[in-house]
Amino acid sequence: MTDAAELGRRTAELLAAHPPATTDRLDFLKARFDAGLAWVHYPEGLGGLNAPRSLQAVVDAELEAAGAPDNDPRRNGIGLGMAAPTILRYGTDEQKQRFLRPLWVGEEIWCQLFSEPGAGSDLAALGTRAVREGDSWVVNGQKVWTSGAHNSRWAILIARTDPDVPKHAGITYFLCDMTDPGVEVRPLRQITGEAEFNEVFLTDVRIPDSHRLGEVGDGWKVAQTTLNNERVAIGGMRLPREGGMIGPVSKTWRERPELRTQDLHQRLLKLWVDSEVARLTAERLRQQLVAGQPGPEGAGMKLAFARLNQEISGLEVELRGEEGLLYDDWTLRRPELVDFTGRDAGYRYLRSKGNSIEGGTSEVLLNIVAERVLGLPAEPRTDKDVAWKDLSR
């Protein structure tokens, strides 16, 4: 297994052969991937060196100190945090070679075609159909709340391939080409005035069977890898102290003493401590990931992330008073990424309302924590042995 010394040597060789100051950004990222320094815990040849996951921070720190470019991870969060680990676990050798390198360097952006108008919280009830025709699948249906679909080259997609079996058993997982002529992306205007979300209509979209991920009918199992990684990616991101939403409100508190009140002081202290606890817990969760795939514990982190963002942004609006309601960028934009800290307080307050929906609603995640983490009895489910076609909709 590659150790820290070997990673240091390889990093030095990369920097010597491709000086960041004189090397094209994309060329440097490709060279970094080929050197195994992209995600060091991945296999050799796929951007890694089979090294401990914890050593990635060592590589990142050395490259940052040398002024090396990163792969702008926020721009392709779904690809890096959800598609890549799923492809790594269930993809064929050909799929891994085809998709992981352009994904990591940012040449190809990914989105997620999971939720539907009639299958949000109950995702397994989805109705988008995929019908086998020779070596291809023909897909028809509608997806919704698709972040970044307007900028994406590929999508991870789950569709129903067998309506005659219970809903969880008749789903298959695909990699969908967003440039297919049957893919139509329409913007969804949000409470922020923007349209980072979309609805996506699929009309006779042809997906080759070589872009199927996992076995036919195993889509729900494959999707669990995606969803568990999604919750860790959302709720367990690496942050410095006072990173995330607590940073701007703490900065305002220090710089604007005329806004302070005793009540707000106590609430800010509590939220600051809660944020630090969540940050350290997320670090612990990432350390546990070294031993294997993420489990249901990520649901708890995502729950805390949503609650804290909404409470902190609400406190910030109260602290700023009338100016906290201002939002000077109210326009129908199509942003490439969500920026919680680089915008106005009004934007943060409005955008954080979606945190308890995206990545799994808080209500669903509470059930996951109760049943799969705490071991409490499961809620009665009368539909799990009923064929999907016989379910009421």
Contacts in CASP RR format, 6 or more apart in sequence:
PFRMAT RR
TARGET T0000
AUTHOR 0000-0000-0000
METHOD contacts of the structure
MODEL  1
MTDAAELGRRTAELLAAHPPATTDRLDFLKARFDAGLAWVHYPEGLGGLN
APRSLQAVVDAELEAAGAPDNDPRRNGIGLGMAAPTILRYGTDEQKQRFL
RPLWVGEEIWCQLFSEPGAGSDLAALGTRAVREGDSWVVNGQKVWTSGAH
NSRWAILIARTDPDVPKHAGITYFLCDMTDPGVEVRPLRQITGEAEFNEV
FLTDVRIPDSHRLGEVGDGWKVAQTTLNNERVAIGGMRLPREGGMIGPVS
KTWRERPELRTQDLHQRLLKLWVDSEVARLTAERLRQQLVAGQPGPEGAG
MKLAFARLNQEISGLEVELRGEEGLLYDDWTLRRPELVDFTGRDAGYRYL
RSKGNSIEGGTSEVLLNIVAERVLGLPAEPRTDKDVAWKDLSR
1 50 0 8 1.000
1 51 0 8 1.000
1 52 0 8 1.000
2 40 0 8 1.000
2 49 0 8 1.000
2 50 0 8 1.000
2 51 0 8 1.000
2 55 0 8 1.000
3 51 0 8 1.000
3 55 0 8 1.000
4 55 0 8 1.000
4 58 0 8 1.000
6 49 0 8 1.000
6 51 0 8 1.000
7 37 0 8 1.000
7 40 0 8 1.000
7 49 0 8 1.000
7 51 0 8 1.000
7 55 0 8 1.000
7 58 0 8 1.000
7 59 0 8 1.000
8 58 0 8 1.000
8 59 0 8 1.000
8 62 0 8 1.000
10 35 0 8 1.000
10 36 0 8 1.000
10 37 0 8 1.000
10 49 0 8 1.000
11 37 0 8 1.000
11 59 0 8 1.000
11 62 0 8 1.000
11 63 0 8 1.000
13 35 0 8 1.000
14 31 0 8 1.000
14 32 0 8 1.000
14 35 0 8 1.000
14 37 0 8 1.000
14 63 0 8 1.000
15 63 0 8 1.000
15 66 0 8 1.000
15 68 0 8 1.000
17 31 0 8 1.000
18 27 0 8 1.000
18 28 0 8 1.000
18 31 0 8 1.000
20 28 0 8 1.000
20 66 0 8 1.000
20 67 0 8 1.000
20 68 0 8 1.000
20 69 0 8 1.000
21 67 0 8 1.000
23 31 0 8 1.000
25 69 0 8 1.000
26 105 0 8 1.000
26 107 0 8 1.000
28 68 0 8 1.000
28 69 0 8 1.000
29 38 0 8 1.000
29 69 0 8 1.000
29 71 0 8 1.000
29 104 0 8 1.000
29 105 0 8 1.000
29 106 0 8 1.000
30 101 0 8 1.000
30 105 0 8 1.000
32 38 0 8 1.000
32 63 0 8 1.000
32 68 0 8 1.000
33 47 0 8 1.000
33 101 0 8 1.000
33 104 0 8 1.000
33 105 0 8 1.000
34 45 0 8 1.000
34 47 0 8 1.000
36 42 0 8 1.000
36 44 0 8 1.000
36 45 0 8 1.000
36 47 0 8 1.000
36 48 0 8 1.000
36 49 0 8 1.000
37 47 0 8 1.000
37 48 0 8 1.000
37 49 0 8 1.000
37 59 0 8 1.000
37 63 0 8 1.000
38 47 0 8 1.000
38 48 0 8 1.000
38 71 0 8 1.000
38 104 0 8 1.000
39 47 0 8 1.000
39 48 0 8 1.000
39 56 0 8 1.000
39 84 0 8 1.000
39 104 0 8 1.000
40 48 0 8 1.000
40 49 0 8 1.000
40 51 0 8 1.000
40 52 0 8 1.000
40 53 0 8 1.000
40 55 0 8 1.000
40 56 0 8 1.000
40 59 0 8 1.000
41 48 0 8 1.000
41 50 0 8 1.000
41 51 0 8 1.000
41 52 0 8 1.000
41 53 0 8 1.000
41 56 0 8 1.000
41 290 0 8 1.000
42 48 0 8 1.000
42 50 0 8 1.000
42 88 0 8 1.000
42 100 0 8 1.000
43 50 0 8 1.000
43 88 0 8 1.000
44 50 0 8 1.000
46 88 0 8 1.000
46 96 0 8 1.000
46 97 0 8 1.000
46 100 0 8 1.000
46 101 0 8 1.000
47 100 0 8 1.000
47 101 0 8 1.000
47 104 0 8 1.000
52 290 0 8 1.000
53 286 0 8 1.000
53 289 0 8 1.000
53 290 0 8 1.000
54 287 0 8 1.000
54 290 0 8 1.000
57 238 0 8 1.000
60 70 0 8 1.000
63 70 0 8 1.000
64 70 0 8 1.000
71 80 0 8 1.000
71 104 0 8 1.000
71 105 0 8 1.000
71 106 0 8 1.000
72 106 0 8 1.000
73 80 0 8 1.000
74 337 0 8 1.000
74 338 0 8 1.000
74 339 0 8 1.000
75 106 0 8 1.000
75 109 0 8 1.000
75 336 0 8 1.000
75 337 0 8 1.000
76 103 0 8 1.000
76 106 0 8 1.000
76 109 0 8 1.000
76 110 0 8 1.000
77 110 0 8 1.000
77 233 0 8 1.000
78 110 0 8 1.000
78 111 0 8 1.000
78 112 0 8 1.000
78 147 0 8 1.000
78 148 0 8 1.000
78 156 0 8 1.000
78 230 0 8 1.000
79 103 0 8 1.000
79 109 0 8 1.000
79 110 0 8 1.000
80 103 0 8 1.000
80 104 0 8 1.000
80 233 0 8 1.000
81 229 0 8 1.000
81 230 0 8 1.000
81 233 0 8 1.000
82 110 0 8 1.000
82 112 0 8 1.000
82 156 0 8 1.000
82 226 0 8 1.000
82 229 0 8 1.000
82 230 0 8 1.000
82 233 0 8 1.000
83 99 0 8 1.000
83 103 0 8 1.000
83 110 0 8 1.000
83 112 0 8 1.000
83 154 0 8 1.000
83 156 0 8 1.000
83 226 0 8 1.000
84 100 0 8 1.000
84 103 0 8 1.000
84 104 0 8 1.000
85 225 0 8 1.000
85 226 0 8 1.000
85 229 0 8 1.000
85 293 0 8 1.000
86 156 0 8 1.000
86 173 0 8 1.000
86 213 0 8 1.000
86 222 0 8 1.000
86 225 0 8 1.000
86 226 0 8 1.000
86 229 0 8 1.000
87 95 0 8 1.000
87 96 0 8 1.000
87 99 0 8 1.000
87 100 0 8 1.000
87 175 0 8 1.000
87 213 0 8 1.000
88 96 0 8 1.000
88 100 0 8 1.000
89 225 0 8 1.000
89 293 0 8 1.000
90 173 0 8 1.000
90 213 0 8 1.000
90 214 0 8 1.000
90 222 0 8 1.000
90 225 0 8 1.000
91 213 0 8 1.000
91 214 0 8 1.000
92 210 0 8 1.000
94 210 0 8 1.000
95 175 0 8 1.000
95 210 0 8 1.000
95 211 0 8 1.000
95 213 0 8 1.000
99 108 0 8 1.000
99 154 0 8 1.000
99 175 0 8 1.000
102 108 0 8 1.000
103 110 0 8 1.000
103 154 0 8 1.000
108 153 0 8 1.000
108 154 0 8 1.000
109 148 0 8 1.000
109 151 0 8 1.000
109 152 0 8 1.000
109 153 0 8 1.000
109 154 0 8 1.000
110 152 0 8 1.000
110 153 0 8 1.000
110 154 0 8 1.000
110 155 0 8 1.000
110 156 0 8 1.000
111 146 0 8 1.000
111 147 0 8 1.000
111 148 0 8 1.000
111 149 0 8 1.000
111 151 0 8 1.000
111 152 0 8 1.000
111 154 0 8 1.000
111 155 0 8 1.000
111 156 0 8 1.000
111 178 0 8 1.000
112 146 0 8 1.000
112 147 0 8 1.000
112 155 0 8 1.000
112 156 0 8 1.000
112 226 0 8 1.000
112 230 0 8 1.000
113 128 0 8 1.000
113 143 0 8 1.000
113 146 0 8 1.000
113 149 0 8 1.000
113 155 0 8 1.000
113 156 0 8 1.000
113 157 0 8 1.000
113 158 0 8 1.000
113 176 0 8 1.000
113 200 0 8 1.000
113 202 0 8 1.000
114 123 0 8 1.000
114 126 0 8 1.000
114 143 0 8 1.000
114 156 0 8 1.000
114 157 0 8 1.000
114 158 0 8 1.000
114 223 0 8 1.000
114 226 0 8 1.000
115 123 0 8 1.000
115 143 0 8 1.000
115 144 0 8 1.000
115 145 0 8 1.000
115 146 0 8 1.000
116 126 0 8 1.000
116 127 0 8 1.000
116 128 0 8 1.000
116 141 0 8 1.000
116 142 0 8 1.000
116 143 0 8 1.000
116 144 0 8 1.000
117 142 0 8 1.000
117 144 0 8 1.000
118 125 0 8 1.000
118 126 0 8 1.000
118 127 0 8 1.000
118 393 0 8 1.000
119 125 0 8 1.000
119 126 0 8 1.000
119 127 0 8 1.000
120 361 0 8 1.000
121 360 0 8 1.000
121 361 0 8 1.000
121 363 0 8 1.000
121 364 0 8 1.000
123 158 0 8 1.000
123 223 0 8 1.000
124 167 0 8 1.000
124 168 0 8 1.000
124 171 0 8 1.000
124 220 0 8 1.000
125 167 0 8 1.000
125 388 0 8 1.000
125 391 0 8 1.000
125 393 0 8 1.000
126 158 0 8 1.000
126 159 0 8 1.000
126 160 0 8 1.000
126 171 0 8 1.000
127 141 0 8 1.000
127 159 0 8 1.000
127 160 0 8 1.000
127 388 0 8 1.000
128 139 0 8 1.000
128 140 0 8 1.000
128 141 0 8 1.000
128 142 0 8 1.000
128 143 0 8 1.000
128 157 0 8 1.000
128 158 0 8 1.000
128 159 0 8 1.000
128 160 0 8 1.000
128 202 0 8 1.000
129 139 0 8 1.000
129 140 0 8 1.000
129 141 0 8 1.000
129 159 0 8 1.000
129 160 0 8 1.000
129 161 0 8 1.000
129 163 0 8 1.000
130 137 0 8 1.000
130 138 0 8 1.000
130 139 0 8 1.000
130 159 0 8 1.000
130 160 0 8 1.000
130 161 0 8 1.000
130 172 0 8 1.000
130 174 0 8 1.000
130 207 0 8 1.000
131 137 0 8 1.000
131 138 0 8 1.000
131 139 0 8 1.000
131 161 0 8 1.000
132 161 0 8 1.000
132 209 0 8 1.000
134 209 0 8 1.000
135 208 0 8 1.000
135 209 0 8 1.000
135 210 0 8 1.000
136 206 0 8 1.000
136 207 0 8 1.000
136 208 0 8 1.000
136 209 0 8 1.000
137 159 0 8 1.000
137 161 0 8 1.000
137 172 0 8 1.000
137 174 0 8 1.000
137 206 0 8 1.000
137 207 0 8 1.000
137 208 0 8 1.000
137 209 0 8 1.000
137 212 0 8 1.000
138 204 0 8 1.000
138 205 0 8 1.000
138 206 0 8 1.000
139 157 0 8 1.000
139 159 0 8 1.000
139 174 0 8 1.000
139 176 0 8 1.000
139 202 0 8 1.000
139 204 0 8 1.000
139 205 0 8 1.000
139 206 0 8 1.000
139 207 0 8 1.000
140 202 0 8 1.000
140 203 0 8 1.000
140 204 0 8 1.000
140 205 0 8 1.000
141 159 0 8 1.000
141 201 0 8 1.000
141 202 0 8 1.000
141 203 0 8 1.000
142 199 0 8 1.000
142 200 0 8 1.000
142 201 0 8 1.000
142 202 0 8 1.000
143 157 0 8 1.000
143 199 0 8 1.000
143 200 0 8 1.000
143 202 0 8 1.000
144 188 0 8 1.000
144 197 0 8 1.000
144 199 0 8 1.000
144 200 0 8 1.000
145 188 0 8 1.000
145 197 0 8 1.000
145 198 0 8 1.000
145 199 0 8 1.000
145 357 0 8 1.000
145 358 0 8 1.000
146 155 0 8 1.000
146 185 0 8 1.000
146 197 0 8 1.000
146 198 0 8 1.000
146 199 0 8 1.000
146 200 0 8 1.000
147 196 0 8 1.000
147 197 0 8 1.000
147 198 0 8 1.000
147 338 0 8 1.000
147 358 0 8 1.000
148 196 0 8 1.000
148 197 0 8 1.000
148 198 0 8 1.000
148 336 0 8 1.000
149 155 0 8 1.000
149 178 0 8 1.000
149 185 0 8 1.000
149 198 0 8 1.000
149 200 0 8 1.000
150 185 0 8 1.000
150 187 0 8 1.000
150 195 0 8 1.000
150 198 0 8 1.000
150 334 0 8 1.000
151 334 0 8 1.000
151 336 0 8 1.000
152 178 0 8 1.000
153 177 0 8 1.000
153 178 0 8 1.000
153 179 0 8 1.000
154 175 0 8 1.000
154 176 0 8 1.000
154 177 0 8 1.000
154 178 0 8 1.000
155 175 0 8 1.000
155 176 0 8 1.000
155 178 0 8 1.000
155 200 0 8 1.000
156 173 0 8 1.000
156 174 0 8 1.000
156 175 0 8 1.000
156 176 0 8 1.000
156 213 0 8 1.000
156 226 0 8 1.000
157 173 0 8 1.000
157 174 0 8 1.000
157 175 0 8 1.000
157 176 0 8 1.000
157 207 0 8 1.000
158 171 0 8 1.000
158 172 0 8 1.000
158 173 0 8 1.000
158 174 0 8 1.000
158 219 0 8 1.000
158 220 0 8 1.000
158 222 0 8 1.000
158 223 0 8 1.000
159 171 0 8 1.000
159 172 0 8 1.000
159 174 0 8 1.000
160 170 0 8 1.000
160 171 0 8 1.000
160 172 0 8 1.000
160 388 0 8 1.000
161 170 0 8 1.000
161 171 0 8 1.000
161 172 0 8 1.000
161 216 0 8 1.000
161 217 0 8 1.000
162 169 0 8 1.000
162 170 0 8 1.000
162 217 0 8 1.000
162 388 0 8 1.000
163 170 0 8 1.000
163 387 0 8 1.000
163 388 0 8 1.000
163 389 0 8 1.000
164 387 0 8 1.000
164 388 0 8 1.000
164 389 0 8 1.000
165 387 0 8 1.000
165 388 0 8 1.000
166 383 0 8 1.000
166 384 0 8 1.000
166 385 0 8 1.000
166 386 0 8 1.000
166 387 0 8 1.000
166 388 0 8 1.000
167 383 0 8 1.000
167 384 0 8 1.000
167 386 0 8 1.000
167 388 0 8 1.000
167 391 0 8 1.000
168 220 0 8 1.000
168 384 0 8 1.000
169 217 0 8 1.000
169 220 0 8 1.000
170 217 0 8 1.000
170 219 0 8 1.000
170 220 0 8 1.000
170 388 0 8 1.000
171 217 0 8 1.000
171 219 0 8 1.000
171 220 0 8 1.000
171 223 0 8 1.000
172 212 0 8 1.000
172 214 0 8 1.000
172 215 0 8 1.000
172 216 0 8 1.000
172 217 0 8 1.000
172 218 0 8 1.000
172 219 0 8 1.000
173 212 0 8 1.000
173 213 0 8 1.000
173 214 0 8 1.000
173 218 0 8 1.000
173 219 0 8 1.000
173 222 0 8 1.000
173 223 0 8 1.000
174 207 0 8 1.000
174 211 0 8 1.000
174 212 0 8 1.000
174 213 0 8 1.000
175 207 0 8 1.000
175 211 0 8 1.000
175 212 0 8 1.000
175 213 0 8 1.000
176 183 0 8 1.000
176 202 0 8 1.000
176 205 0 8 1.000
176 207 0 8 1.000
176 211 0 8 1.000
177 183 0 8 1.000
177 207 0 8 1.000
177 211 0 8 1.000
178 185 0 8 1.000
180 205 0 8 1.000
180 206 0 8 1.000
180 207 0 8 1.000
182 201 0 8 1.000
182 202 0 8 1.000
182 203 0 8 1.000
182 204 0 8 1.000
182 205 0 8 1.000
183 200 0 8 1.000
183 201 0 8 1.000
183 202 0 8 1.000
183 205 0 8 1.000
184 200 0 8 1.000
184 201 0 8 1.000
184 202 0 8 1.000
184 203 0 8 1.000
185 198 0 8 1.000
185 199 0 8 1.000
185 200 0 8 1.000
186 198 0 8 1.000
186 199 0 8 1.000
186 200 0 8 1.000
186 201 0 8 1.000
187 195 0 8 1.000
187 197 0 8 1.000
187 198 0 8 1.000
187 332 0 8 1.000
187 334 0 8 1.000
188 195 0 8 1.000
188 197 0 8 1.000
188 198 0 8 1.000
188 199 0 8 1.000
189 195 0 8 1.000
189 332 0 8 1.000
190 196 0 8 1.000
190 197 0 8 1.000
190 350 0 8 1.000
190 351 0 8 1.000
191 350 0 8 1.000
191 351 0 8 1.000
191 353 0 8 1.000
192 327 0 8 1.000
192 330 0 8 1.000
192 347 0 8 1.000
192 350 0 8 1.000
192 351 0 8 1.000
193 330 0 8 1.000
193 331 0 8 1.000
193 332 0 8 1.000
193 333 0 8 1.000
194 331 0 8 1.000
194 332 0 8 1.000
194 333 0 8 1.000
194 334 0 8 1.000
194 335 0 8 1.000
195 332 0 8 1.000
195 333 0 8 1.000
195 334 0 8 1.000
196 334 0 8 1.000
196 335 0 8 1.000
196 337 0 8 1.000
196 338 0 8 1.000
213 219 0 8 1.000
213 222 0 8 1.000
214 222 0 8 1.000
225 293 0 8 1.000
227 359 0 8 1.000
227 360 0 8 1.000
228 293 0 8 1.000
228 294 0 8 1.000
228 295 0 8 1.000
228 296 0 8 1.000
228 298 0 8 1.000
229 294 0 8 1.000
230 359 0 8 1.000
231 294 0 8 1.000
231 298 0 8 1.000
231 299 0 8 1.000
231 300 0 8 1.000
231 301 0 8 1.000
231 302 0 8 1.000
231 359 0 8 1.000
231 360 0 8 1.000
231 365 0 8 1.000
232 285 0 8 1.000
232 286 0 8 1.000
232 289 0 8 1.000
232 294 0 8 1.000
232 298 0 8 1.000
232 301 0 8 1.000
232 302 0 8 1.000
234 302 0 8 1.000
234 305 0 8 1.000
234 358 0 8 1.000
234 359 0 8 1.000
235 282 0 8 1.000
235 298 0 8 1.000
235 301 0 8 1.000
235 302 0 8 1.000
235 304 0 8 1.000
235 305 0 8 1.000
236 282 0 8 1.000
236 285 0 8 1.000
236 286 0 8 1.000
236 298 0 8 1.000
236 301 0 8 1.000
236 302 0 8 1.000
236 305 0 8 1.000
237 282 0 8 1.000
238 282 0 8 1.000
238 283 0 8 1.000
238 286 0 8 1.000
239 279 0 8 1.000
239 282 0 8 1.000
241 276 0 8 1.000
241 279 0 8 1.000
242 250 0 8 1.000
242 272 0 8 1.000
242 275 0 8 1.000
243 275 0 8 1.000
243 279 0 8 1.000
243 341 0 8 1.000
244 275 0 8 1.000
244 340 0 8 1.000
244 341 0 8 1.000
245 275 0 8 1.000
245 308 0 8 1.000
245 309 0 8 1.000
245 312 0 8 1.000
245 313 0 8 1.000
245 316 0 8 1.000
245 340 0 8 1.000
245 341 0 8 1.000
245 348 0 8 1.000
245 352 0 8 1.000
246 271 0 8 1.000
246 272 0 8 1.000
246 275 0 8 1.000
246 308 0 8 1.000
246 312 0 8 1.000
247 341 0 8 1.000
248 316 0 8 1.000
248 341 0 8 1.000
248 342 0 8 1.000
248 345 0 8 1.000
248 348 0 8 1.000
249 268 0 8 1.000
249 271 0 8 1.000
249 312 0 8 1.000
249 315 0 8 1.000
249 316 0 8 1.000
249 319 0 8 1.000
250 268 0 8 1.000
250 272 0 8 1.000
252 259 0 8 1.000
252 316 0 8 1.000
252 319 0 8 1.000
252 320 0 8 1.000
253 259 0 8 1.000
253 260 0 8 1.000
253 268 0 8 1.000
253 319 0 8 1.000
256 319 0 8 1.000
259 319 0 8 1.000
259 320 0 8 1.000
259 321 0 8 1.000
260 319 0 8 1.000
264 315 0 8 1.000
264 318 0 8 1.000
264 319 0 8 1.000
267 315 0 8 1.000
268 315 0 8 1.000
268 319 0 8 1.000
271 308 0 8 1.000
271 311 0 8 1.000
271 312 0 8 1.000
271 315 0 8 1.000
274 304 0 8 1.000
274 308 0 8 1.000
275 308 0 8 1.000
275 312 0 8 1.000
278 301 0 8 1.000
278 304 0 8 1.000
278 305 0 8 1.000
278 308 0 8 1.000
281 301 0 8 1.000
281 304 0 8 1.000
282 301 0 8 1.000
285 294 0 8 1.000
285 297 0 8 1.000
285 298 0 8 1.000
285 301 0 8 1.000
288 297 0 8 1.000
295 372 0 8 1.000
296 368 0 8 1.000
296 369 0 8 1.000
296 372 0 8 1.000
296 373 0 8 1.000
297 373 0 8 1.000
299 365 0 8 1.000
299 368 0 8 1.000
299 369 0 8 1.000
299 372 0 8 1.000
299 373 0 8 1.000
300 365 0 8 1.000
300 369 0 8 1.000
300 373 0 8 1.000
302 359 0 8 1.000
302 360 0 8 1.000
302 365 0 8 1.000
303 362 0 8 1.000
303 365 0 8 1.000
303 366 0 8 1.000
303 369 0 8 1.000
305 355 0 8 1.000
306 352 0 8 1.000
306 354 0 8 1.000
306 355 0 8 1.000
306 356 0 8 1.000
306 362 0 8 1.000
307 356 0 8 1.000
307 362 0 8 1.000
309 340 0 8 1.000
309 348 0 8 1.000
309 352 0 8 1.000
309 355 0 8 1.000
310 352 0 8 1.000
310 353 0 8 1.000
310 355 0 8 1.000
310 356 0 8 1.000
312 352 0 8 1.000
313 345 0 8 1.000
313 346 0 8 1.000
313 348 0 8 1.000
313 349 0 8 1.000
313 352 0 8 1.000
314 349 0 8 1.000
316 324 0 8 1.000
316 345 0 8 1.000
316 348 0 8 1.000
316 349 0 8 1.000
317 324 0 8 1.000
317 325 0 8 1.000
317 345 0 8 1.000
317 346 0 8 1.000
317 349 0 8 1.000
320 345 0 8 1.000
323 345 0 8 1.000
324 344 0 8 1.000
324 345 0 8 1.000
324 346 0 8 1.000
324 349 0 8 1.000
325 346 0 8 1.000
326 344 0 8 1.000
326 345 0 8 1.000
326 346 0 8 1.000
327 344 0 8 1.000
327 346 0 8 1.000
327 347 0 8 1.000
327 350 0 8 1.000
328 344 0 8 1.000
329 343 0 8 1.000
329 344 0 8 1.000
329 347 0 8 1.000
338 351 0 8 1.000
340 348 0 8 1.000
340 351 0 8 1.000
340 352 0 8 1.000
341 348 0 8 1.000
343 351 0 8 1.000
356 362 0 8 1.000
367 379 0 8 1.000
370 376 0 8 1.000
371 377 0 8 1.000
371 378 0 8 1.000
371 379 0 8 1.000
383 391 0 8 1.000
END
